[in-house]
Amino acid sequence: MGADHSHDDGHGKTDWRTHGVKVIPGDSLDPNTAQTPGMNRAAAINRARAGAEKIWAGTVHIHPDAKTGAHHHGDLESIIYVVKGRARMRWGEHLEFVAEAGPGDFIFVPPYVPHQEINASPDETLECVLVRSGQDPVVVNLDIEPVEKPEAVKWIDPIHRE
């Protein structure tokens, strides 16, 4: 007949009520996570709050016209989803590359990439959802003097190369 989808944790069946789906209300995020000047990070999903082992998720708000300090996230991969506002990302050894993203856009930041998030809007808060590939909220703040004129890079995915 049908497959048995129960999970045996070594002590009988798992208590899915306790160890199942968790909903984290948006108004109960935890600001006690690594911060970078110019932005406010808040954790939604991590080990302490939800029992996550392999991913971290939260929100990022950047005030109008604000720029973060240059930083990277060690060996973690990061995905940023823009909910509201206009994000300008700068990256590279001297933050010499730049690209922008708006609502509905996803941004991928590979491990160890020096980068800076900028709110490109003078009057609207930039609101994003952030997901990282690891539990530790690694933030290595860097002392980089950005170049004056960054090089614009239009992102084209491998499937739709022009």
N, C-alpha and C positions, 0 to 999 in steps of 0.2 A: 504494500500500500504506500502511503505517503512517507517521505523521509522524516526522521526525527530531528527537528531543528533545535532541540534543547541543548544546553551547554553544561557539561559536567566540570566543575571547578575542583574536583577531587574530594569534595564534601557533599556529594549529591548534586541536585539541580541548582543552578544559579537563581538567586532571588532577583528577577528582572525588575521588580519594583524599585529596589535599591540600586541595582547595577545596570539599569537600562537608560533610556533616553532622558536627558536633562534639558530643561528650558531655563536659560539665564535671562531674566528680565533686563531690558536695556537700561533701566534706571538703577541697576544694582552692580554696575561694573566696578572693578577695583583699580584705583589709580596708583596703588603701591606696586609699580613695576618700573623697570629701568627707563629713565627719561633722557631726552635730548633737548637742549635749550631751544625754545621756539615752538614746541609742540606739546600736546597733552596726550599721552597714551593711557589707555585703560584696558585692563584684562577682562575678558569675558569667559574664555575657556582656557584653563590650564590644569595642572595636576591638583593644586590645592582646591580650586573651586569646582572642578567637574570630574576629576579623576583621569584627565587626558594624559597619555604617555608620550605621544609622538608629535602632537601639534599644539600650537598656541594660537589663540585668536583674540582679537580685541578691536578697539576703535582708536583712531587718531584724529585729533582736531588741531588744525593750524589756523591761527588768527589771521585776519586780513592783512595782506602785505608782509606777513612774517616769513622768515626763512629759518630752517633749522641749522644747527651746526653740522659740519661734515662728520659722517660716522659710517661704520659698517657693522654688520651683525655676525662676524665670525663665520663659522661654517654653515650657518643657517640660510635657507632659501626663504625669501619673503614674497608674499603676494599682497598687493594693495588694490582694493576695489574702491573707486571714487563714487561716493554716494551723492555729494553735493559740492559744487565749487569747481575750481580749476587748479589742477596740480601741475607744477613745473618741476621736473626732476633734473638734477644735474649730477653727473658722475664722471669718474676718471681720476687719475692721479692728481690732477689739478682742477677737478670738476669742470673739465673742458667740453663735455658733451651735454646736450640738453634736449629734452622732449617734453611734451605736454599731454595731459590726459584730463578728460572731463567726465561728467556723470555717466555711469555705465561702463567705463573703461577699466581694464585690469592692467596693473603694472607688475612686472616680475623683476625682482632684484636678486641676482645670483650671490652666492657666498663671497665674502671678502671685498665686494665692490664698494669703494669709497663713494658715498652719495650724499645728496642734500635735497631735502624736500622744501619746496617754495610754494606759498599760496600766491598764485598769479593774479588773484582778484584783490583790488584795493578795498572792497567793502563787504565781501561775503566770506564767512568762515568756510574753510576747506574741511569737509567731513569724509572720512574714509574708514573702511573696514580693513583690518590687517590680519593676515594669517601667516604663521611661520612654521617651518618644518621641524622645529624642535621645541622642547619644553623650556629650556633656560632662556630667559629674555635677554640675550646677549646684545649689548650695545657698546661698541667701542667708539668713543668720541674722538675725532681726529683734529689735529691742528693743521689745517690746509688753508692756504690763502687762495681763494678762487680767482681764476683768470677773469678779466673784464668782459671779454666777448666769447662766450661759449659757442661751440660748433653745434648747429642744429642737426639732429639726427631724426629722420622720419622712419618710424618703425614699420617694417614690412614683414609679415610672418612668412615662414618658409613655403607655405602653400600658395601664397598669393604674390610671389615676387614679380616686380614690374620689369 
